[in-house]
């Protein structure tokens, strides 16, 4: 993994408070992170030595889900909620390789993403970035950057990958997703990856990771059950194989490596609005 470096941050970025995007960047082996971000992962590592696999499997799922939409549906517009900091294989790069004119709108509210990511994510005429709170579907969808760019009357792909586990239960994540889905045209696709409580022998690991994440400088990371995560796809038909550990969702080939229990604590799924 690359060693993170601590460059000089612009004054408006608070490097004393952890940022979800920077914590994730660190877990992926990136360099856009600070001590306070690294502390979150290092604390979780005490209970889950392979904690980085949560981020690695999440990101790999995003790439495969994007490729799935681009190759197996006629959708050519994407709303990527919670873009994160630019990294290798951002959504627009994955889909525009297959569909050069696919439009991708990214949404994020992290000051570091807004400061550094916006320009990099808006790297051609078919990508846009909107700074908004993704817990507010009406605001996201009404934003001129989104509404003037994506045609909400046509099917689109909505990505909530590695985002909803950062929402606490007080905001009712299932109701938020119901509000998004209600606004989507039939034929639209929703892809979600989420920390998972398997309700079996691995639950103890999930519960311990949750405790550390929630009490870490980052302060969020809910591990929800299968029933809770199914409730994030209201009225949608789940694509085979349903909601499964991210690394098992249409892998690129047979699994030869032994899985780590951490990998059973993050799931992904894709649903279609008929
Ligand atoms: N989706 C990317 C991926 O899967 O590789 C990035 C995932 S990263 C773990 C979560 C991202 O969601 C962060 O960039 C964070 O800033 C963003 N995020 C979390 N809560 C958000 C909110 N309420 N509004 C906007 N963005 C949010």
py3Dmol code that shows the C-alpha trace and the ligand (Angstrom):
import py3Dmol

protein = """\
ATOM      1  CA  UNK A   1       0.000   0.000   0.000  1.00  0.00           C
ATOM      2  CA  UNK A   2       1.292   3.511  -0.801  1.00  0.00           C
ATOM      3  CA  UNK A   3       2.491   5.498   2.168  1.00  0.00           C
ATOM      4  CA  UNK A   4       0.252   8.485   2.776  1.00  0.00           C
ATOM      5  CA  UNK A   5       1.877  11.874   2.736  1.00  0.00           C
ATOM      6  CA  UNK A   6       0.681  14.921   4.586  1.00  0.00           C
ATOM      7  CA  UNK A   7       0.695  17.790   2.116  1.00  0.00           C
ATOM      8  CA  UNK A   8      -0.330  21.324   2.998  1.00  0.00           C
ATOM      9  CA  UNK A   9      -4.094  21.528   2.980  1.00  0.00           C
ATOM     10  CA  UNK A  10      -5.984  24.635   1.892  1.00  0.00           C
ATOM     11  CA  UNK A  11      -7.008  26.733   4.920  1.00  0.00           C
ATOM     12  CA  UNK A  12     -10.704  25.891   4.513  1.00  0.00           C
ATOM     13  CA  UNK A  13     -10.078  22.167   4.969  1.00  0.00           C
ATOM     14  CA  UNK A  14     -10.164  21.171   8.626  1.00  0.00           C
ATOM     15  CA  UNK A  15      -7.409  18.611   9.024  1.00  0.00           C
ATOM     16  CA  UNK A  16      -8.206  18.128  12.712  1.00  0.00           C
ATOM     17  CA  UNK A  17     -11.585  16.497  11.957  1.00  0.00           C
ATOM     18  CA  UNK A  18     -11.835  13.158  10.206  1.00  0.00           C
ATOM     19  CA  UNK A  19     -13.531  13.093   6.831  1.00  0.00           C
ATOM     20  CA  UNK A  20     -15.373  10.019   5.535  1.00  0.00           C
ATOM     21  CA  UNK A  21     -13.882  10.552   2.083  1.00  0.00           C
ATOM     22  CA  UNK A  22     -10.319  10.813   3.417  1.00  0.00           C
ATOM     23  CA  UNK A  23     -10.712   7.824   5.766  1.00  0.00           C
ATOM     24  CA  UNK A  24     -11.872   5.811   2.741  1.00  0.00           C
ATOM     25  CA  UNK A  25      -8.983   7.158   0.683  1.00  0.00           C
ATOM     26  CA  UNK A  26      -6.552   5.931   3.353  1.00  0.00           C
ATOM     27  CA  UNK A  27      -8.207   2.501   3.466  1.00  0.00           C
ATOM     28  CA  UNK A  28      -7.807   2.268  -0.331  1.00  0.00           C
ATOM     29  CA  UNK A  29      -4.105   3.099  -0.076  1.00  0.00           C
ATOM     30  CA  UNK A  30      -4.455   6.740  -1.224  1.00  0.00           C
ATOM     31  CA  UNK A  31      -2.452   9.784  -0.175  1.00  0.00           C
ATOM     32  CA  UNK A  32      -5.165  12.404   0.363  1.00  0.00           C
ATOM     33  CA  UNK A  33      -5.545  11.890   4.121  1.00  0.00           C
ATOM     34  CA  UNK A  34      -4.322  13.181   7.489  1.00  0.00           C
ATOM     35  CA  UNK A  35      -3.474  11.700  10.892  1.00  0.00           C
ATOM     36  CA  UNK A  36      -7.014  12.062  12.142  1.00  0.00           C
ATOM     37  CA  UNK A  37      -8.330  10.081   9.167  1.00  0.00           C
ATOM     38  CA  UNK A  38      -5.730   7.364   9.514  1.00  0.00           C
ATOM     39  CA  UNK A  39      -6.527   7.057  13.239  1.00  0.00           C
ATOM     40  CA  UNK A  40     -10.036   5.774  12.432  1.00  0.00           C
ATOM     41  CA  UNK A  41      -8.760   2.911  10.298  1.00  0.00           C
ATOM     42  CA  UNK A  42      -5.928   2.105  12.680  1.00  0.00           C
ATOM     43  CA  UNK A  43      -8.383   1.859  15.573  1.00  0.00           C
ATOM     44  CA  UNK A  44     -10.627  -0.510  13.602  1.00  0.00           C
ATOM     45  CA  UNK A  45      -7.560  -2.510  12.611  1.00  0.00           C
ATOM     46  CA  UNK A  46      -7.183  -3.429  16.299  1.00  0.00           C
ATOM     47  CA  UNK A  47     -10.384  -5.490  16.062  1.00  0.00           C
ATOM     48  CA  UNK A  48     -10.261  -6.318  12.336  1.00  0.00           C
ATOM     49  CA  UNK A  49      -6.722  -6.606  10.941  1.00  0.00           C
ATOM     50  CA  UNK A  50      -8.035  -6.763   7.365  1.00  0.00           C
ATOM     51  CA  UNK A  51     -10.234  -3.660   7.700  1.00  0.00           C
ATOM     52  CA  UNK A  52      -8.930  -2.284   4.375  1.00  0.00           C
ATOM     53  CA  UNK A  53     -10.878  -5.043   2.616  1.00  0.00           C
ATOM     54  CA  UNK A  54     -14.108  -3.194   3.446  1.00  0.00           C
ATOM     55  CA  UNK A  55     -12.985  -0.331   1.201  1.00  0.00           C
ATOM     56  CA  UNK A  56     -11.299  -2.491  -1.430  1.00  0.00           C
ATOM     57  CA  UNK A  57     -14.325  -4.754  -1.907  1.00  0.00           C
ATOM     58  CA  UNK A  58     -16.689  -1.762  -1.875  1.00  0.00           C
ATOM     59  CA  UNK A  59     -14.714  -0.038  -4.635  1.00  0.00           C
ATOM     60  CA  UNK A  60     -14.426  -3.199  -6.715  1.00  0.00           C
ATOM     61  CA  UNK A  61     -18.208  -3.621  -6.454  1.00  0.00           C
ATOM     62  CA  UNK A  62     -18.737  -0.052  -7.683  1.00  0.00           C
ATOM     63  CA  UNK A  63     -16.605  -0.753 -10.747  1.00  0.00           C
ATOM     64  CA  UNK A  64     -18.383  -4.031 -11.543  1.00  0.00           C
ATOM     65  CA  UNK A  65     -21.842  -2.518 -10.985  1.00  0.00           C
ATOM     66  CA  UNK A  66     -20.962   0.400 -13.287  1.00  0.00           C
ATOM     67  CA  UNK A  67     -19.737  -2.017 -15.947  1.00  0.00           C
ATOM     68  CA  UNK A  68     -22.887  -4.114 -15.510  1.00  0.00           C
ATOM     69  CA  UNK A  69     -25.159  -1.117 -16.127  1.00  0.00           C
ATOM     70  CA  UNK A  70     -23.088   0.021 -19.107  1.00  0.00           C
ATOM     71  CA  UNK A  71     -23.088  -3.383 -20.783  1.00  0.00           C
ATOM     72  CA  UNK A  72     -26.350  -5.037 -19.730  1.00  0.00           C
ATOM     73  CA  UNK A  73     -28.858  -2.160 -19.831  1.00  0.00           C
ATOM     74  CA  UNK A  74     -29.565   0.706 -22.215  1.00  0.00           C
ATOM     75  CA  UNK A  75     -29.016   3.278 -19.454  1.00  0.00           C
ATOM     76  CA  UNK A  76     -26.575   6.050 -20.364  1.00  0.00           C
ATOM     77  CA  UNK A  77     -26.971   8.386 -17.373  1.00  0.00           C
ATOM     78  CA  UNK A  78     -25.633   7.928 -13.866  1.00  0.00           C
ATOM     79  CA  UNK A  79     -26.205   9.715 -10.562  1.00  0.00           C
ATOM     80  CA  UNK A  80     -23.306   8.758  -8.304  1.00  0.00           C
ATOM     81  CA  UNK A  81     -24.206   9.798  -4.753  1.00  0.00           C
ATOM     82  CA  UNK A  82     -21.178  10.163  -2.482  1.00  0.00           C
ATOM     83  CA  UNK A  83     -18.500  10.238  -5.166  1.00  0.00           C
ATOM     84  CA  UNK A  84     -15.584  10.191  -2.720  1.00  0.00           C
ATOM     85  CA  UNK A  85     -12.203  11.620  -3.669  1.00  0.00           C
ATOM     86  CA  UNK A  86     -11.104  10.846  -7.209  1.00  0.00           C
ATOM     87  CA  UNK A  87      -9.200   7.583  -7.351  1.00  0.00           C
ATOM     88  CA  UNK A  88      -8.446   4.970  -9.969  1.00  0.00           C
ATOM     89  CA  UNK A  89     -11.422   3.983 -12.112  1.00  0.00           C
ATOM     90  CA  UNK A  90     -13.975   6.628 -11.198  1.00  0.00           C
ATOM     91  CA  UNK A  91     -17.505   5.879 -12.386  1.00  0.00           C
ATOM     92  CA  UNK A  92     -17.293   8.107 -15.469  1.00  0.00           C
ATOM     93  CA  UNK A  93     -14.037   6.468 -16.569  1.00  0.00           C
ATOM     94  CA  UNK A  94     -15.528   2.985 -16.238  1.00  0.00           C
ATOM     95  CA  UNK A  95     -18.735   3.731 -18.112  1.00  0.00           C
ATOM     96  CA  UNK A  96     -17.420   6.183 -20.702  1.00  0.00           C
ATOM     97  CA  UNK A  97     -14.917   3.595 -21.860  1.00  0.00           C
ATOM     98  CA  UNK A  98     -17.941   1.526 -22.874  1.00  0.00           C
ATOM     99  CA  UNK A  99     -20.385   4.357 -23.605  1.00  0.00           C
ATOM    100  CA  UNK A 100     -18.334   7.450 -24.572  1.00  0.00           C
ATOM    101  CA  UNK A 101     -21.301   9.805 -24.218  1.00  0.00           C
ATOM    102  CA  UNK A 102     -22.665   8.452 -20.941  1.00  0.00           C
ATOM    103  CA  UNK A 103     -23.450  11.317 -18.562  1.00  0.00           C
ATOM    104  CA  UNK A 104     -22.299  11.029 -14.955  1.00  0.00           C
ATOM    105  CA  UNK A 105     -23.369  13.433 -12.212  1.00  0.00           C
ATOM    106  CA  UNK A 106     -21.439  13.127  -8.960  1.00  0.00           C
ATOM    107  CA  UNK A 107     -22.747  14.403  -5.620  1.00  0.00           C
ATOM    108  CA  UNK A 108     -20.777  14.836  -2.403  1.00  0.00           C
ATOM    109  CA  UNK A 109     -20.731  17.292   0.499  1.00  0.00           C
ATOM    110  CA  UNK A 110     -17.240  16.681   1.884  1.00  0.00           C
ATOM    111  CA  UNK A 111     -15.175  19.896   1.792  1.00  0.00           C
ATOM    112  CA  UNK A 112     -12.067  17.993   0.664  1.00  0.00           C
ATOM    113  CA  UNK A 113     -13.965  16.369  -2.191  1.00  0.00           C
ATOM    114  CA  UNK A 114     -15.494  19.696  -3.135  1.00  0.00           C
ATOM    115  CA  UNK A 115     -12.084  21.422  -3.047  1.00  0.00           C
ATOM    116  CA  UNK A 116      -9.929  18.814  -4.728  1.00  0.00           C
ATOM    117  CA  UNK A 117     -12.297  16.407  -6.380  1.00  0.00           C
ATOM    118  CA  UNK A 118     -14.676  18.601  -8.271  1.00  0.00           C
ATOM    119  CA  UNK A 119     -12.260  19.620 -11.027  1.00  0.00           C
ATOM    120  CA  UNK A 120     -10.921  16.100 -11.429  1.00  0.00           C
ATOM    121  CA  UNK A 121     -14.339  14.484 -11.498  1.00  0.00           C
ATOM    122  CA  UNK A 122     -15.688  17.059 -13.954  1.00  0.00           C
ATOM    123  CA  UNK A 123     -13.043  16.124 -16.471  1.00  0.00           C
ATOM    124  CA  UNK A 124     -15.102  16.217 -19.650  1.00  0.00           C
ATOM    125  CA  UNK A 125     -18.350  17.585 -21.036  1.00  0.00           C
ATOM    126  CA  UNK A 126     -20.228  14.477 -19.932  1.00  0.00           C
ATOM    127  CA  UNK A 127     -19.416  14.695 -16.203  1.00  0.00           C
ATOM    128  CA  UNK A 128     -20.711  17.126 -13.580  1.00  0.00           C
ATOM    129  CA  UNK A 129     -20.251  17.570  -9.828  1.00  0.00           C
ATOM    130  CA  UNK A 130     -22.874  18.831  -7.403  1.00  0.00           C
ATOM    131  CA  UNK A 131     -22.123  19.772  -3.778  1.00  0.00           C
ATOM    132  CA  UNK A 132     -25.201  18.570  -1.882  1.00  0.00           C
ATOM    133  CA  UNK A 133     -26.359  16.424   1.017  1.00  0.00           C
ATOM    134  CA  UNK A 134     -27.411  13.061  -0.390  1.00  0.00           C
ATOM    135  CA  UNK A 135     -29.776  12.516   2.555  1.00  0.00           C
ATOM    136  CA  UNK A 136     -32.031  15.072   0.839  1.00  0.00           C
ATOM    137  CA  UNK A 137     -33.243  13.455  -2.402  1.00  0.00           C
ATOM    138  CA  UNK A 138     -35.461  16.352  -3.436  1.00  0.00           C
ATOM    139  CA  UNK A 139     -32.561  18.810  -3.110  1.00  0.00           C
ATOM    140  CA  UNK A 140     -30.166  16.516  -4.980  1.00  0.00           C
ATOM    141  CA  UNK A 141     -32.600  15.913  -7.825  1.00  0.00           C
ATOM    142  CA  UNK A 142     -33.665  19.579  -8.074  1.00  0.00           C
ATOM    143  CA  UNK A 143     -30.077  20.868  -8.198  1.00  0.00           C
ATOM    144  CA  UNK A 144     -29.624  22.540 -11.602  1.00  0.00           C
ATOM    145  CA  UNK A 145     -26.335  20.671 -12.057  1.00  0.00           C
ATOM    146  CA  UNK A 146     -28.257  17.401 -11.847  1.00  0.00           C
ATOM    147  CA  UNK A 147     -31.618  18.352 -13.289  1.00  0.00           C
ATOM    148  CA  UNK A 148     -30.217  20.300 -16.226  1.00  0.00           C
ATOM    149  CA  UNK A 149     -27.806  17.509 -17.077  1.00  0.00           C
ATOM    150  CA  UNK A 150     -29.660  14.237 -16.461  1.00  0.00           C
ATOM    151  CA  UNK A 151     -33.118  13.570 -17.896  1.00  0.00           C
ATOM    152  CA  UNK A 152     -35.106  12.367 -14.897  1.00  0.00           C
ATOM    153  CA  UNK A 153     -37.920  11.183 -17.195  1.00  0.00           C
ATOM    154  CA  UNK A 154     -35.556   8.588 -18.651  1.00  0.00           C
ATOM    155  CA  UNK A 155     -34.035   5.587 -16.834  1.00  0.00           C
ATOM    156  CA  UNK A 156     -30.853   6.283 -14.920  1.00  0.00           C
ATOM    157  CA  UNK A 157     -28.491   4.437 -12.640  1.00  0.00           C
ATOM    158  CA  UNK A 158     -28.447   5.664  -9.054  1.00  0.00           C
ATOM    159  CA  UNK A 159     -25.364   4.668  -7.065  1.00  0.00           C
ATOM    160  CA  UNK A 160     -25.299   4.737  -3.269  1.00  0.00           C
ATOM    161  CA  UNK A 161     -22.068   2.856  -2.835  1.00  0.00           C
ATOM    162  CA  UNK A 162     -20.458   3.023   0.588  1.00  0.00           C
ATOM    163  CA  UNK A 163     -22.677   5.938   1.581  1.00  0.00           C
ATOM    164  CA  UNK A 164     -25.819   4.879   3.460  1.00  0.00           C
ATOM    165  CA  UNK A 165     -23.934   3.166   6.306  1.00  0.00           C
ATOM    166  CA  UNK A 166     -22.792   6.686   7.205  1.00  0.00           C
ATOM    167  CA  UNK A 167     -26.437   7.778   7.722  1.00  0.00           C
ATOM    168  CA  UNK A 168     -27.694   7.252  11.248  1.00  0.00           C
ATOM    169  CA  UNK A 169     -31.088   5.679  11.882  1.00  0.00           C
ATOM    170  CA  UNK A 170     -32.546   9.041  12.926  1.00  0.00           C
ATOM    171  CA  UNK A 171     -32.736  10.101   9.259  1.00  0.00           C
ATOM    172  CA  UNK A 172     -34.549   6.862   8.214  1.00  0.00           C
ATOM    173  CA  UNK A 173     -32.366   5.621   5.321  1.00  0.00           C
ATOM    174  CA  UNK A 174     -35.177   3.426   3.962  1.00  0.00           C
ATOM    175  CA  UNK A 175     -37.496   6.421   3.646  1.00  0.00           C
ATOM    176  CA  UNK A 176     -34.726   8.404   1.925  1.00  0.00           C
ATOM    177  CA  UNK A 177     -34.234   5.634  -0.645  1.00  0.00           C
ATOM    178  CA  UNK A 178     -38.003   5.355  -1.159  1.00  0.00           C
ATOM    179  CA  UNK A 179     -38.062   9.070  -2.020  1.00  0.00           C
ATOM    180  CA  UNK A 180     -35.248   8.668  -4.552  1.00  0.00           C
ATOM    181  CA  UNK A 181     -36.814   5.598  -6.122  1.00  0.00           C
ATOM    182  CA  UNK A 182     -40.229   7.213  -6.413  1.00  0.00           C
ATOM    183  CA  UNK A 183     -38.669   9.882  -8.649  1.00  0.00           C
ATOM    184  CA  UNK A 184     -36.872   7.431 -10.936  1.00  0.00           C
ATOM    185  CA  UNK A 185     -38.284   6.446 -14.335  1.00  0.00           C
ATOM    186  CA  UNK A 186     -39.140   2.767 -14.883  1.00  0.00           C
ATOM    187  CA  UNK A 187     -36.099   0.883 -16.128  1.00  0.00           C
ATOM    188  CA  UNK A 188     -33.836   2.720 -13.697  1.00  0.00           C
ATOM    189  CA  UNK A 189     -31.255   0.802 -11.691  1.00  0.00           C
ATOM    190  CA  UNK A 190     -30.143   1.310  -8.093  1.00  0.00           C
ATOM    191  CA  UNK A 191     -26.809  -0.052  -6.823  1.00  0.00           C
ATOM    192  CA  UNK A 192     -26.026  -0.059  -3.114  1.00  0.00           C
ATOM    193  CA  UNK A 193     -23.049  -1.286  -1.110  1.00  0.00           C
ATOM    194  CA  UNK A 194     -23.397  -1.272   2.667  1.00  0.00           C
ATOM    195  CA  UNK A 195     -21.637  -2.487   5.825  1.00  0.00           C
ATOM    196  CA  UNK A 196     -23.355  -5.714   6.884  1.00  0.00           C
ATOM    197  CA  UNK A 197     -24.285  -7.534  10.044  1.00  0.00           C
ATOM    198  CA  UNK A 198     -24.599 -11.167   8.846  1.00  0.00           C
ATOM    199  CA  UNK A 199     -26.535 -12.215  12.001  1.00  0.00           C
ATOM    200  CA  UNK A 200     -24.355 -15.296  12.370  1.00  0.00           C
ATOM    201  CA  UNK A 201     -20.942 -16.075  13.834  1.00  0.00           C
ATOM    202  CA  UNK A 202     -19.514 -13.007  12.016  1.00  0.00           C
ATOM    203  CA  UNK A 203     -21.934 -10.664  13.805  1.00  0.00           C
ATOM    204  CA  UNK A 204     -19.525 -10.192  16.664  1.00  0.00           C
ATOM    205  CA  UNK A 205     -16.901  -8.858  14.247  1.00  0.00           C
ATOM    206  CA  UNK A 206     -19.454  -6.546  12.595  1.00  0.00           C
ATOM    207  CA  UNK A 207     -20.618  -5.279  15.978  1.00  0.00           C
ATOM    208  CA  UNK A 208     -17.060  -4.598  17.139  1.00  0.00           C
ATOM    209  CA  UNK A 209     -16.168  -2.739  13.927  1.00  0.00           C
ATOM    210  CA  UNK A 210     -19.346  -0.672  14.242  1.00  0.00           C
ATOM    211  CA  UNK A 211     -18.529   0.265  17.833  1.00  0.00           C
ATOM    212  CA  UNK A 212     -15.061   1.438  16.858  1.00  0.00           C
ATOM    213  CA  UNK A 213     -16.210   3.327  13.735  1.00  0.00           C
ATOM    214  CA  UNK A 214     -19.032   5.102  15.561  1.00  0.00           C
ATOM    215  CA  UNK A 215     -16.744   6.160  18.421  1.00  0.00           C
ATOM    216  CA  UNK A 216     -13.791   7.003  16.154  1.00  0.00           C
ATOM    217  CA  UNK A 217     -12.921  10.487  14.870  1.00  0.00           C
ATOM    218  CA  UNK A 218     -15.033   9.663  11.763  1.00  0.00           C
ATOM    219  CA  UNK A 219     -18.053   8.946  13.959  1.00  0.00           C
ATOM    220  CA  UNK A 220     -20.141   6.807  11.573  1.00  0.00           C
ATOM    221  CA  UNK A 221     -20.428   3.291  10.149  1.00  0.00           C
ATOM    222  CA  UNK A 222     -23.574   1.261  10.753  1.00  0.00           C
ATOM    223  CA  UNK A 223     -23.559  -2.477  10.015  1.00  0.00           C
ATOM    224  CA  UNK A 224     -27.155  -3.230   9.043  1.00  0.00           C
ATOM    225  CA  UNK A 225     -28.886  -6.578   8.675  1.00  0.00           C
ATOM    226  CA  UNK A 226     -30.113  -8.229   5.470  1.00  0.00           C
ATOM    227  CA  UNK A 227     -33.677  -7.118   6.225  1.00  0.00           C
ATOM    228  CA  UNK A 228     -32.571  -3.534   6.835  1.00  0.00           C
ATOM    229  CA  UNK A 229     -30.513  -3.435   3.633  1.00  0.00           C
ATOM    230  CA  UNK A 230     -33.307  -5.083   1.584  1.00  0.00           C
ATOM    231  CA  UNK A 231     -35.502  -2.225   2.773  1.00  0.00           C
ATOM    232  CA  UNK A 232     -33.230   0.201   0.913  1.00  0.00           C
ATOM    233  CA  UNK A 233     -34.540  -1.205  -2.426  1.00  0.00           C
ATOM    234  CA  UNK A 234     -38.305  -0.675  -1.961  1.00  0.00           C
ATOM    235  CA  UNK A 235     -40.350  -1.913  -4.923  1.00  0.00           C
ATOM    236  CA  UNK A 236     -37.261  -2.894  -6.918  1.00  0.00           C
ATOM    237  CA  UNK A 237     -36.530  -6.266  -8.471  1.00  0.00           C
ATOM    238  CA  UNK A 238     -33.119  -7.407  -7.282  1.00  0.00           C
ATOM    239  CA  UNK A 239     -30.778  -8.609  -9.995  1.00  0.00           C
ATOM    240  CA  UNK A 240     -29.353 -12.080  -9.432  1.00  0.00           C
ATOM    241  CA  UNK A 241     -27.558 -12.934  -7.073  1.00  0.00           C
ATOM    242  CA  UNK A 242     -29.352 -10.418  -4.834  1.00  0.00           C
ATOM    243  CA  UNK A 243     -27.704  -8.834  -1.812  1.00  0.00           C
ATOM    244  CA  UNK A 244     -24.430 -10.672  -1.254  1.00  0.00           C
ATOM    245  CA  UNK A 245     -20.938  -9.894   0.037  1.00  0.00           C
ATOM    246  CA  UNK A 246     -19.503  -7.386  -2.456  1.00  0.00           C
ATOM    247  CA  UNK A 247     -16.698  -9.671  -3.549  1.00  0.00           C
ATOM    248  CA  UNK A 248     -19.247 -12.352  -4.507  1.00  0.00           C
ATOM    249  CA  UNK A 249     -21.395 -10.031  -6.662  1.00  0.00           C
ATOM    250  CA  UNK A 250     -20.460 -11.161 -10.193  1.00  0.00           C
ATOM    251  CA  UNK A 251     -16.738 -11.511  -9.520  1.00  0.00           C
ATOM    252  CA  UNK A 252     -14.359 -11.358 -12.454  1.00  0.00           C
ATOM    253  CA  UNK A 253     -13.520 -15.024 -12.046  1.00  0.00           C
ATOM    254  CA  UNK A 254     -13.497 -17.901  -9.602  1.00  0.00           C
ATOM    255  CA  UNK A 255     -12.465 -17.074  -6.038  1.00  0.00           C
ATOM    256  CA  UNK A 256      -9.120 -18.725  -5.424  1.00  0.00           C
ATOM    257  CA  UNK A 257      -8.050 -16.715  -2.383  1.00  0.00           C
ATOM    258  CA  UNK A 258      -9.388 -17.496   1.057  1.00  0.00           C
ATOM    259  CA  UNK A 259     -11.792 -14.806   2.128  1.00  0.00           C
ATOM    260  CA  UNK A 260     -11.267 -12.817   5.306  1.00  0.00           C
ATOM    261  CA  UNK A 261     -14.271 -12.568   7.677  1.00  0.00           C
ATOM    262  CA  UNK A 262     -14.236  -8.768   7.139  1.00  0.00           C
ATOM    263  CA  UNK A 263     -15.259  -9.447   3.533  1.00  0.00           C
ATOM    264  CA  UNK A 264     -18.485 -11.027   4.748  1.00  0.00           C
ATOM    265  CA  UNK A 265     -19.335  -7.747   6.514  1.00  0.00           C
ATOM    266  CA  UNK A 266     -19.940  -5.593   3.440  1.00  0.00           C
ATOM    267  CA  UNK A 267     -22.637  -6.417   0.904  1.00  0.00           C
ATOM    268  CA  UNK A 268     -23.767  -5.088  -2.430  1.00  0.00           C
ATOM    269  CA  UNK A 269     -26.892  -5.387  -4.508  1.00  0.00           C
ATOM    270  CA  UNK A 270     -28.466  -3.987  -7.658  1.00  0.00           C
ATOM    271  CA  UNK A 271     -32.201  -3.452  -8.133  1.00  0.00           C
ATOM    272  CA  UNK A 272     -34.264  -2.537 -11.194  1.00  0.00           C
ATOM    273  CA  UNK A 273     -37.426  -0.416 -11.164  1.00  0.00           C
ATOM    274  CA  UNK A 274     -39.888  -2.197 -13.458  1.00  0.00           C
TER     275      UNK A 274
END
"""
ligand_1 = """\
27
LIG
N -19.011 5.964 -3.583
C -17.559 5.986 -3.517
C -17.051 4.578 -3.595
O -17.844 3.663 -3.306
O -15.908 4.338 -3.922
C -17.080 6.696 -2.263
C -17.496 6.045 -0.971
S -16.940 6.946 0.471
C -16.883 5.663 1.635
C -18.453 7.763 0.978
C -18.628 9.133 0.348
O -19.973 9.578 0.644
C -17.691 10.191 0.934
O -17.046 10.894 -0.089
C -18.595 11.103 1.731
O -18.168 12.448 1.732
C -19.921 10.939 1.006
N -21.061 11.236 1.874
C -21.381 10.649 3.059
N -22.496 11.205 3.569
C -22.865 12.169 2.690
C -23.930 13.099 2.657
N -24.847 13.133 3.647
N -24.036 13.934 1.598
C -23.116 13.895 0.583
N -22.080 13.037 0.557
C -21.951 12.189 1.600
"""
view = py3Dmol.view(width=600, height=400)
view.addModel(protein, "pdb")
view.setStyle({"model": 0}, {"cartoon": {"style": "trace"}})
view.addModel(ligand_1, "xyz")
view.setStyle({"model": 1}, {"stick": {}})
view.zoomTo()
view.show()
